[in-house]
Amino acid sequence: MRTPGELVAAMRVTGDKISKIDDRIRTIDQELQDLLLAIPNTPLDEVPEGGEEENRTEKIWGDLTTFDFEPLPHWDLGTGLDILDLTRGSKISGSGFSVLKGMGARLQRGLINYFLDVHTGEHGYTEVRVPYLVTREAMVGTGQLPKFEEESYVTTRDDLWLIPTAEVPITNLHKDELLSGMDLPVRYAGYSPCFRREAGAAGKDTRGLLRMHQFDKVELVRYEHPERSREALEELTREAEVLLERLGLHYRRILISSGDLGFSGAMTYDLEAWAPAVGQWLEVSSCTTFTDYQARRANLRFRPSQSEKPMFVHTLNASGLALPRIMAALLESYQERDGSVRLPDVLHPYVGCERLTPE
């Protein structure tokens, strides 16, 4: 028979073994979680298989802008109009940052207000103003982490992340909540600056406003019933297209292939506006259904009815629209021989003038 001292010693040994097993279980659980979080979403059946070369043009709207003079790129137009200062933006913050001033700042503010007015007044969205710093958990919920950790800005002292898009805080608004089926669809529109470390890293499209570390955007986010999320993607895309058409910008809709699809997306349409001076299509909106991928990560659920079990919502989002590429396309498309820029009619009340002219 063991003495009390021997029993105590045996208990300590057993306790140490249990502690080591618990530590090992926690390590394995974390490794499993990391592996699961690294798995991307599954594309819908109608998404073309292949890489970027399999992206499919679904629609082209408007005519190519033609000039009887040599058009200037937007950075030269902006400098001539004294509305864009890339040199001082770089002096303050480094490459990938810009300063808008005078009518340039007013034009961007007018575009943002116009976009929000259309989405809230005509498309049924509720406007929200959200934090620009979010938790790691929020970034994981929408799929930005861990996949894009090296491409994001983080405050190391507090482990708060600068948002790469308002999609992150808006999608997480109802995290860990159980909504009623009567609450759906949920539609939010929000303006925010966006912060991305990877901008310009590939060494392309780095001139002017085409690739920035900080840029502004109006974001649209929807929670939808799974049965109508595919239909909702068409509605969402159309809501972004309406703005491009009212601005009179030549654009195209691209169905993104499986190999070019974003990490969290199940199906995406990119909307690209034509910038005639640089001769490029500029992505100004990416319209995506995530099915229940983000909802599972962020625990976004609803109960269809009192007698039914909770289900995960389907989330969707789109840029509605992204700046400053819209400004680049506008400046280049509406420029005049003398360096002035006409403004689309819909912007006159928002900007307070009909054209931008050199001082």
C-alpha positions as CSV (number, residue, x, y, z in Angstrom):
1,M,0.0,0.0,0.0
2,R,1.3,3.4,-1.0
3,T,2.1,6.0,1.6
4,P,0.4,9.4,1.5
5,G,3.7,10.9,0.2
6,E,3.9,8.4,-2.6
7,L,0.3,9.1,-3.6
8,V,1.0,12.8,-3.7
9,A,4.0,12.3,-5.8
10,A,2.1,10.0,-8.2
11,M,-0.7,12.6,-8.5
12,R,1.9,15.2,-9.4
13,V,3.3,13.0,-12.1
14,T,-0.2,12.3,-13.4
15,G,-1.0,16.0,-13.3
16,D,2.2,16.8,-15.3
17,K,1.2,14.2,-17.9
18,I,-2.3,15.7,-18.2
19,S,-0.8,19.2,-18.5
20,K,1.5,18.1,-21.3
21,I,-1.4,16.3,-23.1
22,D,-3.5,19.4,-22.8
23,D,-0.7,21.5,-24.3
24,R,-0.3,19.0,-27.1
25,I,-4.1,19.0,-27.8
26,R,-4.1,22.8,-27.9
27,T,-1.2,22.8,-30.3
28,I,-2.9,20.3,-32.6
29,D,-6.2,22.2,-32.4
30,Q,-4.4,25.4,-33.4
31,E,-2.6,23.6,-36.3
32,L,-5.9,22.2,-37.4
33,Q,-7.6,25.6,-37.2
34,D,-4.7,27.1,-39.2
35,L,-5.1,24.4,-41.9
36,L,-8.9,25.0,-42.1
37,L,-8.5,28.7,-42.3
38,A,-6.2,28.3,-45.3
39,I,-8.8,26.5,-47.4
40,P,-10.4,28.9,-49.9
41,N,-14.1,29.0,-50.8
42,T,-15.5,26.6,-53.5
43,P,-16.4,28.3,-56.8
44,L,-20.0,28.0,-58.1
45,D,-20.5,25.6,-61.0
46,E,-21.0,28.4,-63.5
47,V,-17.6,30.0,-62.8
48,P,-15.2,29.3,-65.7
49,E,-12.3,27.0,-64.9
50,G,-8.8,28.1,-65.5
51,G,-6.6,31.1,-64.9
52,E,-6.8,34.8,-65.8
53,E,-7.0,34.0,-69.5
54,E,-10.3,32.3,-68.9
55,N,-12.0,35.4,-67.5
56,R,-15.0,36.1,-69.6
57,T,-16.3,39.4,-70.8
58,E,-20.1,39.3,-70.2
59,K,-21.0,42.9,-71.2
60,I,-19.6,46.1,-72.6
61,W,-21.4,49.4,-72.2
62,G,-20.9,52.7,-74.0
63,D,-18.6,53.8,-76.7
64,L,-14.8,54.4,-76.6
65,T,-14.0,58.1,-76.0
66,T,-12.2,59.6,-79.0
67,F,-10.3,62.9,-79.2
68,D,-9.1,65.2,-81.9
69,F,-6.0,65.9,-79.8
70,E,-3.5,63.9,-77.8
71,P,-5.2,63.2,-74.5
72,L,-3.3,63.6,-71.2
73,P,-3.0,61.0,-68.5
74,H,-4.9,61.8,-65.3
75,W,-1.7,62.7,-63.4
76,D,-0.8,65.4,-65.9
77,L,-4.4,66.7,-65.9
78,G,-4.5,66.7,-62.2
79,T,-1.2,68.6,-62.0
80,G,-2.4,71.1,-64.6
81,L,-5.6,71.7,-62.8
82,D,-3.8,72.0,-59.4
83,I,-6.1,69.3,-57.9
84,L,-3.6,66.4,-57.5
85,D,-0.2,66.5,-55.7
86,L,1.6,63.1,-55.9
87,T,4.9,64.6,-55.0
88,R,3.8,65.9,-51.6
89,G,1.8,62.7,-51.0
90,S,5.1,60.8,-51.4
91,K,7.0,63.3,-49.3
92,I,4.5,62.8,-46.4
93,S,4.0,59.1,-46.5
94,G,6.2,57.5,-49.2
95,S,5.2,56.0,-52.6
96,G,1.6,55.0,-53.1
97,F,0.0,58.0,-51.4
98,S,-1.5,61.2,-52.9
99,V,-2.9,64.5,-51.9
100,L,-6.1,65.9,-53.4
101,K,-6.7,69.6,-53.0
102,G,-9.2,72.3,-53.9
103,M,-11.6,71.0,-56.6
104,G,-10.0,67.6,-56.5
105,A,-10.9,67.1,-52.9
106,R,-14.4,68.5,-53.6
107,L,-14.8,66.2,-56.7
108,Q,-14.0,63.1,-54.6
109,R,-16.3,64.2,-51.8
110,G,-19.0,64.8,-54.4
111,L,-18.6,61.4,-55.9
112,I,-18.8,59.7,-52.5
113,N,-21.9,61.6,-51.5
114,Y,-23.5,60.9,-54.9
115,F,-22.8,57.2,-54.6
116,L,-24.2,57.0,-51.1
117,D,-27.3,59.0,-52.0
118,V,-28.1,56.6,-54.9
119,H,-27.6,53.4,-52.8
120,T,-29.5,54.7,-49.8
121,G,-32.2,56.5,-51.7
122,E,-32.8,54.2,-54.6
123,H,-31.4,50.8,-53.8
124,G,-32.6,50.3,-50.2
125,Y,-29.3,50.4,-48.3
126,T,-28.8,51.6,-44.8
127,E,-25.7,53.9,-44.5
128,V,-23.2,53.0,-41.8
129,R,-20.0,54.6,-40.6
130,V,-17.7,52.0,-39.2
131,P,-14.3,51.8,-37.4
132,Y,-11.2,51.8,-39.6
133,L,-9.3,49.6,-37.1
134,V,-10.6,46.1,-36.5
135,T,-9.6,43.1,-34.5
136,R,-7.7,40.1,-35.8
137,E,-10.9,38.0,-35.3
138,A,-12.8,40.4,-37.6
139,M,-10.2,40.0,-40.3
140,V,-10.3,36.2,-40.0
141,G,-14.1,36.3,-40.3
142,T,-14.1,37.9,-43.8
143,G,-11.1,35.8,-45.0
144,Q,-8.4,38.5,-45.0
145,L,-6.5,36.6,-42.4
146,P,-4.4,34.5,-42.3
147,K,-4.1,34.5,-46.1
148,F,-3.3,38.2,-46.6
149,E,-1.5,38.9,-43.3
150,E,1.7,40.2,-45.0
151,E,-0.3,42.5,-47.2
152,S,-2.2,44.3,-44.4
153,Y,-1.3,47.1,-42.0
154,V,-1.4,46.3,-38.3
155,T,-0.8,48.2,-35.1
156,T,1.5,45.9,-33.2
157,R,0.8,47.3,-29.7
158,D,-2.9,46.6,-29.8
159,D,-3.1,44.0,-32.6
160,L,-5.7,46.1,-34.4
161,W,-5.7,46.1,-38.2
162,L,-6.3,48.9,-40.6
163,I,-9.1,47.9,-42.9
164,P,-8.3,46.9,-46.5
165,T,-12.0,47.5,-47.3
166,A,-15.1,48.5,-45.3
167,E,-16.3,44.9,-46.1
168,V,-14.5,43.8,-43.0
169,P,-16.2,45.9,-40.3
170,I,-19.6,45.9,-42.1
171,T,-19.7,42.1,-42.6
172,N,-18.8,41.6,-39.0
173,L,-21.6,43.9,-37.7
174,H,-23.8,41.0,-36.8
175,K,-21.1,38.5,-35.8
176,D,-22.3,35.9,-33.3
177,E,-25.9,37.1,-33.6
178,L,-29.0,35.1,-34.6
179,L,-31.2,37.1,-36.9
180,S,-34.8,36.4,-37.8
181,G,-35.7,35.4,-41.3
182,M,-37.8,38.5,-41.4
183,D,-34.6,40.6,-41.0
184,L,-33.3,39.5,-44.4
185,P,-32.1,40.9,-46.6
186,V,-29.8,43.1,-44.6
187,R,-28.2,45.8,-46.8
188,Y,-25.5,48.2,-45.7
189,A,-23.6,50.9,-47.6
190,G,-20.6,52.6,-46.1
191,Y,-17.8,54.9,-47.1
192,S,-14.2,54.4,-45.8
193,P,-10.6,54.8,-46.6
194,C,-8.9,51.5,-47.4
195,F,-5.3,50.5,-46.6
196,R,-3.3,47.9,-48.5
197,R,0.4,47.2,-48.2
198,E,0.7,45.3,-51.5
199,A,-0.3,48.2,-53.7
200,G,2.3,48.7,-56.5
201,A,4.4,45.8,-55.2
202,A,4.4,44.1,-58.6
203,G,6.0,47.2,-60.2
204,K,3.1,47.8,-62.5
205,D,0.3,50.5,-62.8
206,T,2.2,52.6,-60.2
207,R,1.8,56.0,-61.9
208,G,-0.9,58.4,-60.9
209,L,-3.9,57.1,-59.0
210,L,-3.9,53.5,-60.3
211,R,-2.4,51.6,-57.4
212,M,-2.4,53.2,-54.0
213,H,-1.6,52.1,-50.4
214,Q,-4.6,54.3,-49.2
215,F,-7.7,54.9,-51.3
216,D,-11.4,55.7,-50.7
217,K,-14.3,53.5,-51.5
218,V,-18.1,53.1,-51.0
219,E,-18.8,49.5,-50.0
220,L,-22.0,47.6,-50.4
221,V,-22.6,44.5,-48.1
222,R,-25.6,42.2,-48.1
223,Y,-26.8,39.3,-45.9
224,E,-29.2,37.2,-48.0
225,H,-31.2,34.0,-47.7
226,P,-29.2,31.2,-49.3
227,E,-32.0,30.5,-51.8
228,R,-31.7,34.0,-53.4
229,S,-28.0,34.8,-53.0
230,R,-27.3,34.1,-56.7
231,E,-30.1,36.4,-57.8
232,A,-28.8,39.0,-55.3
233,L,-25.4,39.0,-57.0
234,E,-27.0,40.1,-60.2
235,E,-28.9,42.9,-58.4
236,L,-25.7,44.0,-56.6
237,T,-23.7,44.1,-59.8
238,R,-26.5,46.1,-61.5
239,E,-26.5,48.6,-58.6
240,A,-22.8,49.4,-59.3
241,E,-23.3,49.5,-63.0
242,V,-26.0,52.1,-62.7
243,L,-23.5,54.5,-61.3
244,L,-21.0,54.0,-64.1
245,E,-23.8,54.5,-66.7
246,R,-25.0,57.7,-65.1
247,L,-21.4,59.0,-65.0
248,G,-21.3,58.1,-68.7
249,L,-18.2,55.9,-68.4
250,H,-17.4,53.2,-70.9
251,Y,-17.1,50.0,-68.9
252,R,-17.2,46.2,-69.2
253,R,-18.4,43.4,-66.9
254,I,-16.0,40.5,-66.5
255,L,-16.9,37.0,-65.0
256,I,-13.8,36.0,-63.1
257,S,-12.4,32.5,-63.6
258,S,-11.8,30.0,-60.8
259,G,-8.0,30.5,-60.9
260,D,-8.4,34.3,-60.6
261,L,-11.2,34.3,-58.0
262,G,-10.5,35.9,-54.7
263,F,-9.8,33.6,-51.7
264,S,-13.2,33.9,-50.1
265,G,-15.3,34.3,-53.2
266,A,-17.6,31.8,-54.8
267,M,-18.4,34.0,-57.9
268,T,-17.3,37.4,-58.9
269,Y,-18.0,40.0,-61.5
270,D,-15.4,42.7,-62.0
271,L,-16.5,46.1,-63.4
272,E,-13.8,47.9,-65.3
273,A,-13.9,51.5,-66.6
274,W,-11.9,52.6,-69.6
275,A,-9.2,55.2,-69.1
276,P,-8.6,56.5,-72.6
277,A,-5.3,58.3,-72.1
278,V,-3.4,55.5,-70.4
279,G,-5.3,53.0,-72.6
280,Q,-6.3,50.7,-69.7
281,W,-9.3,49.1,-68.2
282,L,-9.4,50.0,-64.5
283,E,-11.1,47.8,-62.0
284,V,-13.6,50.0,-60.1
285,S,-15.8,47.4,-58.6
286,S,-15.6,43.8,-57.6
287,C,-19.0,42.2,-57.0
288,T,-18.9,38.9,-55.1
289,T,-21.1,36.3,-53.5
290,F,-19.3,34.4,-50.7
291,T,-22.2,31.9,-50.2
292,D,-21.9,30.9,-46.5
293,Y,-18.0,31.0,-46.4
294,Q,-17.7,34.2,-44.4
295,A,-20.8,33.4,-42.4
296,R,-19.3,30.2,-41.1
297,R,-16.0,32.0,-40.1
298,A,-17.8,34.9,-38.5
299,N,-20.9,33.0,-37.2
300,L,-23.5,35.0,-39.0
301,R,-26.8,33.1,-38.7
302,F,-30.5,33.5,-39.0
303,R,-33.6,31.5,-38.1
304,P,-35.9,31.2,-41.2
305,S,-39.0,30.7,-39.0
306,Q,-39.8,29.8,-35.4
307,S,-40.1,26.1,-36.3
308,E,-36.8,25.8,-38.2
309,K,-33.2,25.5,-37.1
310,P,-30.7,28.3,-37.5
311,M,-28.9,28.6,-40.8
312,F,-25.9,30.6,-42.0
313,V,-26.7,33.6,-44.1
314,H,-25.0,34.2,-47.5
315,T,-22.9,37.3,-47.7
316,L,-22.2,39.5,-50.7
317,N,-20.4,42.7,-51.3
318,A,-19.4,45.1,-54.0
319,S,-17.5,48.4,-54.4
320,G,-20.1,51.0,-55.2
321,L,-17.7,52.5,-56.4
322,A,-14.0,52.5,-55.7
323,L,-12.0,55.7,-55.9
324,P,-9.6,57.1,-57.0
325,R,-9.7,55.0,-60.2
326,I,-13.1,56.4,-61.0
327,M,-11.6,59.9,-60.8
328,A,-8.8,58.8,-63.1
329,A,-11.3,57.5,-65.7
330,L,-13.5,60.6,-65.3
331,L,-10.6,63.0,-65.8
332,E,-9.3,61.2,-68.8
333,S,-12.7,60.7,-70.4
334,Y,-14.0,64.2,-70.0
335,Q,-10.9,66.2,-70.7
336,E,-10.8,69.1,-73.2
337,R,-8.0,70.4,-75.5
338,D,-7.3,73.3,-73.1
339,G,-6.7,71.0,-70.1
340,S,-10.1,71.6,-68.6
341,V,-12.4,68.7,-67.6
342,R,-16.2,68.7,-68.1
343,L,-18.2,67.0,-65.4
344,P,-21.1,64.6,-65.9
345,D,-24.5,66.3,-65.3
346,V,-25.3,64.1,-62.2
347,L,-22.2,65.6,-60.4
348,H,-23.0,69.3,-61.0
349,P,-25.0,69.7,-57.7
350,Y,-22.5,67.7,-55.8
351,V,-19.4,69.5,-57.0
352,G,-20.9,72.9,-57.5
353,C,-19.7,73.5,-61.0
354,E,-19.9,72.1,-64.5
355,R,-16.2,71.8,-65.3
356,L,-12.8,71.9,-63.8
357,T,-10.6,74.6,-65.3
358,P,-6.9,75.5,-64.9
359,E,-6.3,78.5,-62.6
